[in-house]
Amino acid sequence: MAAGGLLGTALLAAAAVCLGSGCSTLGYYAQAANGHLDLLQSAKPVETWTADPATPPALRERLLLSQRMRDFASHELKLPDNKSYRRYADLNRSAAVWNTVAAPELGLTLKTWCFPVLGCVGYRGYYTQAPAEALAADLRTQGWETLVYGVPAYSTLGYSNWVGGDPLLNTFLNWAEPELARLIFHELAHQVAYANDDTTFNESFATAVERIGGRLWLQQHGSEQLRADHAAREQRQIDFRAFAVRWRGELDRLYKSELHDADKRSRKAELMARMRADYEAMKTERWGGFAGYDGWVARANNAAFAVQAAYNELVPQFERLFESQGRDFTRFYAEVQRLARLPKAERRATLESTP
């Protein structure tokens, strides 16, 4: 979930190519291409790392665990069996990329950027934080609400498999075991199906796969304690998603109301104050003071609510679709691929009608 900082997103711009004389953002494409090439060149096969006596034992064990997860992804979840996540790179930084997202002052629709071949997405990614922050600052002067967040991993949709595939990274390798498994499953799911100009469809599908796959991984490989710890963490995630959906709904109703903009701004300030008070009560009463979402709530704005929705809005529908396909991953993926080829409105209506 992007809002919780748990999972990455597909940085499609890294795979984009500037076509023709109409490209007006050559510098952006150059940093994307160079950043991705640097990342790929930093990666070495996992076998090279594990065979090297200089590799710290803890890193070696983590890499071996990641490969068991990678095998599980292909054998049990029927995700692509290719070169992705068979290499590892230490980037010496905290994120693979930094994404900038933006939404209107009185709206919850993400601003989109469009790229040749790959269509439009609701974020713009950078391999260093400074230009992401600079873009956010510029957008704020234009009246947008913005958010910049670090992304631990991204998918190139399988386009980089010919040069070694998407690698494991230091930005997520040491996550808790269930979260590491889920991230690998999420990013591989992006290689299964992709719908142009539909970030919510793409991210919700990948999130559904990681949740289904994560549960299966724990059932087969998790200790009793690990399953108990993850259940508590997952319940907090469920609570937080419900919290975000509720307050996003409150804001959406306000923005769509007949009130004048000045009144909307006043009501919005009241809603945001109530939202933060609600969070503090939930944190104390349900989580025993757990503060893992404090940063998100402190920075919450329309952009934060909008990007959080992209990862979760259609997940229940995809989970129903999985059940309707007899919990058969091959059939499930084939149906998702069929939906991805439909016009957006028809795609959504079909998915929503899944019993």
C-alpha positions as CSV (number, residue, x, y, z in Angstrom):
1,M,0.0,0.0,0.0
2,A,1.6,3.2,-1.1
3,A,0.2,5.3,1.7
4,G,1.6,3.0,4.3
5,G,5.0,2.8,2.6
6,L,4.7,-1.0,2.3
7,L,4.9,-1.7,-1.3
8,G,6.4,-0.3,-4.5
9,T,4.8,0.7,-7.7
10,A,5.6,0.2,-11.4
11,L,7.9,3.0,-12.6
12,L,6.8,2.8,-16.1
13,A,8.8,5.9,-17.2
14,A,12.0,4.0,-16.7
15,A,11.1,1.8,-19.6
16,A,9.7,4.5,-21.7
17,V,11.5,5.8,-24.8
18,C,11.3,9.4,-26.0
19,L,9.8,9.2,-29.5
20,G,9.9,11.8,-32.3
21,S,10.3,15.5,-32.1
22,G,7.3,15.9,-29.9
23,C,9.1,14.9,-26.7
24,S,9.4,18.0,-24.5
25,T,10.8,16.3,-21.4
26,L,14.0,14.8,-22.7
27,G,15.8,15.5,-19.4
28,Y,13.3,13.5,-17.6
29,Y,13.5,10.5,-19.9
30,A,17.3,10.7,-19.7
31,Q,17.4,10.5,-15.9
32,A,14.9,7.6,-16.0
33,A,16.9,5.7,-18.6
34,N,20.3,6.4,-16.9
35,G,18.9,5.7,-13.4
36,H,17.5,2.3,-14.5
37,L,20.7,1.4,-16.3
38,D,22.8,2.2,-13.2
39,L,20.4,0.1,-11.1
40,L,20.7,-2.9,-13.5
41,Q,24.5,-2.5,-13.7
42,S,24.8,-2.6,-9.9
43,A,23.0,-6.0,-9.8
44,K,24.8,-9.3,-9.6
45,P,23.4,-12.8,-9.7
46,V,22.3,-14.1,-6.3
47,E,24.6,-17.1,-6.7
48,T,27.5,-14.7,-7.0
49,W,26.6,-13.0,-3.7
50,T,26.0,-16.3,-1.8
51,A,29.2,-17.9,-3.1
52,D,31.4,-14.9,-2.1
53,P,33.0,-15.4,1.3
54,A,32.9,-11.7,1.9
55,T,29.1,-11.6,1.8
56,P,27.8,-11.1,5.4
57,P,26.0,-14.2,6.7
58,A,22.8,-12.3,7.3
59,L,22.7,-11.0,3.7
60,R,23.4,-14.5,2.4
61,E,20.5,-16.0,4.4
62,R,18.2,-13.2,3.2
63,L,19.1,-13.8,-0.4
64,L,18.5,-17.5,0.0
65,L,15.1,-16.8,1.5
66,S,14.2,-14.5,-1.4
67,Q,15.0,-17.3,-3.8
68,R,12.7,-19.7,-2.0
69,M,10.0,-17.0,-2.3
70,R,10.9,-16.5,-6.0
71,D,10.5,-20.2,-6.7
72,F,7.2,-20.2,-4.7
73,A,5.9,-17.3,-6.9
74,S,6.4,-19.3,-10.1
75,H,5.6,-22.8,-8.9
76,E,2.6,-22.1,-6.6
77,L,1.3,-18.7,-7.7
78,K,2.0,-19.3,-11.4
79,L,3.7,-15.9,-11.7
80,P,6.3,-15.5,-14.5
81,D,9.3,-17.8,-14.3
82,N,12.0,-15.5,-15.7
83,K,15.2,-13.6,-14.6
84,S,13.4,-11.0,-12.4
85,Y,14.5,-11.1,-8.7
86,R,17.3,-13.5,-9.4
87,R,19.9,-10.8,-9.0
88,Y,20.7,-8.4,-6.1
89,A,21.9,-4.8,-5.9
90,D,22.9,-2.6,-3.0
91,L,22.0,1.0,-4.1
92,N,23.4,2.6,-1.0
93,R,20.2,4.6,-0.6
94,S,16.8,4.2,1.1
95,A,14.6,4.1,-2.0
96,A,14.8,2.8,-5.6
97,V,13.0,5.9,-6.8
98,W,11.0,8.8,-5.4
99,N,7.5,9.4,-6.8
100,T,5.7,12.7,-7.0
101,V,1.9,12.7,-7.0
102,A,-0.5,15.5,-7.1
103,A,-4.3,16.2,-6.7
104,P,-6.4,19.3,-6.9
105,E,-7.1,21.4,-3.8
106,L,-10.8,20.4,-3.9
107,G,-10.6,17.0,-5.6
108,L,-9.3,13.5,-5.3
109,T,-8.3,12.7,-8.9
110,L,-4.6,12.2,-9.4
111,K,-2.8,14.3,-11.9
112,T,-1.5,12.1,-14.7
113,W,1.6,12.1,-16.9
114,C,1.6,10.4,-20.3
115,F,4.5,8.5,-21.9
116,P,5.0,7.0,-25.3
117,V,3.8,3.4,-25.7
118,L,3.0,2.9,-22.0
119,G,0.2,5.4,-21.7
120,C,-0.6,7.6,-18.7
121,V,0.1,7.1,-15.0
122,G,-0.7,9.0,-11.9
123,Y,2.8,9.7,-10.7
124,R,6.2,10.9,-11.9
125,G,9.3,9.0,-10.7
126,Y,12.9,10.1,-10.1
127,Y,16.0,8.3,-9.1
128,T,17.1,11.0,-6.7
129,Q,14.8,12.8,-4.3
130,A,15.7,16.4,-5.1
131,P,14.0,16.7,-8.5
132,A,10.9,14.9,-7.1
133,E,10.7,17.6,-4.4
134,A,11.4,20.3,-6.9
135,L,8.5,19.1,-9.1
136,A,6.2,18.9,-6.1
137,A,7.2,22.5,-5.1
138,D,6.4,23.7,-8.6
139,L,3.1,22.0,-8.7
140,R,2.1,23.5,-5.3
141,T,2.7,27.0,-6.8
142,Q,0.1,26.0,-9.4
143,G,-2.5,25.1,-6.7
144,W,-2.0,21.3,-6.5
145,E,-1.7,19.3,-3.3
146,T,1.4,17.1,-3.6
147,L,3.1,14.2,-2.0
148,V,6.6,12.8,-2.5
149,Y,7.3,9.3,-1.3
150,G,10.2,6.8,-1.6
151,V,9.4,3.6,-3.6
152,P,11.4,0.5,-2.5
153,A,10.8,-1.4,-5.8
154,Y,9.2,-1.1,-9.2
155,S,8.4,-3.2,-12.1
156,T,9.5,-2.8,-15.7
157,L,6.6,-5.1,-16.8
158,G,9.1,-7.7,-17.9
159,Y,10.7,-5.5,-20.5
160,S,14.1,-5.7,-18.8
161,N,14.3,-9.5,-18.6
162,W,16.5,-9.6,-21.6
163,V,19.2,-7.7,-19.6
164,G,18.7,-9.6,-16.3
165,G,15.3,-8.6,-15.1
166,D,14.2,-6.5,-12.2
167,P,16.6,-7.1,-9.3
168,L,16.2,-7.6,-5.6
169,L,17.3,-4.4,-3.8
170,N,18.7,-3.4,-0.4
171,T,15.7,-1.1,-0.1
172,F,13.4,-4.0,0.8
173,L,15.4,-7.2,1.3
174,N,15.5,-6.9,5.1
175,W,11.7,-6.3,5.4
176,A,9.8,-8.7,7.7
177,E,9.4,-12.1,5.9
178,P,5.7,-11.8,5.0
179,E,6.2,-8.3,3.6
180,L,9.2,-9.3,1.6
181,A,7.2,-12.2,0.0
182,R,4.3,-9.9,-0.7
183,L,6.5,-7.3,-2.4
184,I,8.0,-9.9,-4.7
185,F,4.6,-11.3,-5.6
186,H,3.2,-7.8,-6.1
187,E,6.0,-6.7,-8.5
188,L,5.9,-10.0,-10.5
189,A,2.1,-9.6,-10.9
190,H,2.7,-6.4,-12.9
191,Q,4.4,-8.6,-15.5
192,V,1.1,-10.6,-15.9
193,A,-1.3,-7.9,-16.9
194,Y,-1.2,-4.2,-17.6
195,A,-4.0,-1.9,-18.7
196,N,-2.9,1.4,-20.3
197,D,-4.1,4.5,-18.5
198,D,-5.5,2.7,-15.5
199,T,-3.2,2.9,-12.5
200,T,-6.0,1.8,-10.1
201,F,-6.7,-1.4,-12.1
202,N,-3.0,-2.3,-12.3
203,E,-2.1,-1.6,-8.7
204,S,-5.2,-3.1,-7.2
205,F,-4.6,-6.3,-9.2
206,A,-1.0,-6.6,-8.0
207,T,-2.1,-5.9,-4.4
208,A,-4.7,-8.6,-4.6
209,V,-2.1,-11.1,-5.9
210,E,0.3,-10.2,-3.1
211,R,-2.3,-10.6,-0.4
212,I,-3.5,-13.9,-1.7
213,G,0.0,-15.1,-2.3
214,G,1.2,-13.8,1.1
215,R,-1.4,-15.8,2.9
216,L,-0.5,-19.0,1.0
217,W,3.2,-18.4,1.7
218,L,2.6,-18.1,5.5
219,Q,0.3,-21.2,5.5
220,Q,3.0,-23.3,3.9
221,H,6.2,-21.7,5.3
222,G,5.4,-19.5,8.3
223,S,5.9,-20.5,11.9
224,E,3.1,-20.1,14.3
225,Q,4.7,-17.0,15.8
226,L,5.3,-15.5,12.4
227,R,1.7,-16.1,11.4
228,A,0.5,-14.5,14.7
229,D,2.7,-11.5,14.3
230,H,1.6,-11.0,10.7
231,A,-2.1,-11.4,11.7
232,A,-1.7,-8.5,14.1
233,R,0.1,-6.4,11.5
234,E,-2.5,-7.3,8.8
235,Q,-5.3,-6.3,11.2
236,R,-3.7,-2.8,11.6
237,Q,-3.5,-2.6,7.8
238,I,-7.2,-3.5,7.5
239,D,-8.1,-0.9,10.2
240,F,-6.0,1.7,8.4
241,R,-7.5,1.0,5.0
242,A,-11.0,1.3,6.4
243,F,-10.0,4.5,8.2
244,A,-8.6,6.0,4.9
245,V,-11.6,4.9,2.9
246,R,-14.0,6.4,5.4
247,W,-12.3,9.8,5.4
248,R,-11.6,9.8,1.7
249,G,-15.4,9.3,1.3
250,E,-16.1,12.3,3.6
251,L,-13.8,14.5,1.5
252,D,-15.2,13.2,-1.8
253,R,-18.8,14.1,-0.7
254,L,-17.7,17.5,0.4
255,Y,-15.9,18.2,-2.9
256,K,-18.9,17.1,-5.0
257,S,-21.3,19.1,-2.9
258,E,-23.0,22.3,-4.1
259,L,-21.1,24.5,-1.5
260,H,-19.1,27.4,-2.7
261,D,-15.3,26.8,-2.8
262,A,-14.7,29.0,0.3
263,D,-17.1,27.0,2.3
264,K,-15.6,23.8,1.0
265,R,-12.2,24.9,2.2
266,S,-13.5,25.7,5.6
267,R,-15.3,22.3,5.9
268,K,-12.2,20.6,4.6
269,A,-10.1,22.0,7.4
270,E,-12.6,20.7,9.9
271,L,-12.7,17.3,8.3
272,M,-8.9,17.0,8.4
273,A,-8.8,17.9,12.0
274,R,-11.5,15.4,12.8
275,M,-9.6,12.8,10.7
276,R,-6.4,13.2,12.8
277,A,-8.3,13.0,16.0
278,D,-10.0,9.8,14.8
279,Y,-6.6,8.4,14.0
280,E,-5.3,9.1,17.5
281,A,-8.3,7.4,19.0
282,M,-7.8,4.3,16.8
283,K,-4.1,4.2,17.6
284,T,-4.7,4.3,21.3
285,E,-7.9,2.1,21.5
286,R,-7.1,-0.6,18.9
287,W,-3.4,-0.6,18.4
288,G,-2.0,-0.1,21.9
289,G,-0.2,3.1,20.8
290,F,1.4,1.6,17.6
291,A,2.6,4.7,15.6
292,G,3.5,3.2,12.3
293,Y,1.1,5.4,10.3
294,D,1.9,8.7,12.1
295,G,4.0,10.0,9.1
296,W,1.2,9.3,6.6
297,V,-1.4,11.0,8.8
298,A,0.8,14.0,9.4
299,R,1.3,14.5,5.7
300,A,-2.2,13.5,4.6
301,N,-3.8,15.6,1.9
302,N,-5.8,15.0,-1.3
303,A,-2.7,13.5,-3.1
304,A,-2.1,11.1,-0.2
305,F,-5.7,9.9,-0.2
306,A,-5.8,9.6,-4.0
307,V,-2.6,7.5,-4.3
308,Q,-3.7,5.3,-1.4
309,A,-6.9,4.5,-3.2
310,A,-5.0,3.4,-6.3
311,Y,-3.6,0.5,-4.5
312,N,-6.7,-0.7,-2.8
313,E,-9.9,0.5,-4.5
314,L,-10.5,-2.6,-6.6
315,V,-8.8,-5.2,-4.5
316,P,-12.1,-6.8,-3.2
317,Q,-13.3,-7.1,-6.8
318,F,-10.1,-8.9,-7.8
319,E,-10.3,-11.2,-4.8
320,R,-13.9,-12.1,-5.8
321,L,-12.7,-12.7,-9.3
322,F,-10.0,-15.1,-8.0
323,E,-12.7,-17.0,-6.1
324,S,-15.0,-17.1,-9.2
325,Q,-12.2,-18.7,-11.2
326,G,-12.0,-21.6,-8.7
327,R,-8.9,-20.2,-7.0
328,D,-7.0,-21.2,-10.1
329,F,-4.2,-18.7,-10.8
330,T,-3.9,-19.5,-14.5
331,R,-7.6,-19.0,-15.1
332,F,-7.6,-15.9,-12.9
333,Y,-4.7,-14.3,-14.8
334,A,-6.3,-15.1,-18.1
335,E,-9.4,-13.3,-17.1
336,V,-7.5,-10.3,-15.8
337,Q,-5.6,-10.1,-19.1
338,R,-8.9,-10.2,-20.9
339,L,-10.3,-7.3,-18.8
340,A,-7.1,-5.3,-19.4
341,R,-7.8,-5.3,-23.1
342,L,-11.3,-3.9,-22.7
343,P,-12.1,-0.2,-22.8
344,K,-11.8,1.3,-19.3
345,A,-15.5,1.8,-18.6
346,E,-16.3,-1.7,-19.8
347,R,-13.4,-3.1,-17.8
348,R,-14.6,-1.5,-14.6
349,A,-18.2,-2.5,-15.1
350,T,-17.3,-6.1,-15.8
351,L,-15.0,-6.3,-12.7
352,E,-17.6,-4.7,-10.5
353,S,-20.2,-7.2,-11.6
354,T,-18.2,-10.2,-10.5
355,P,-20.4,-12.2,-8.1
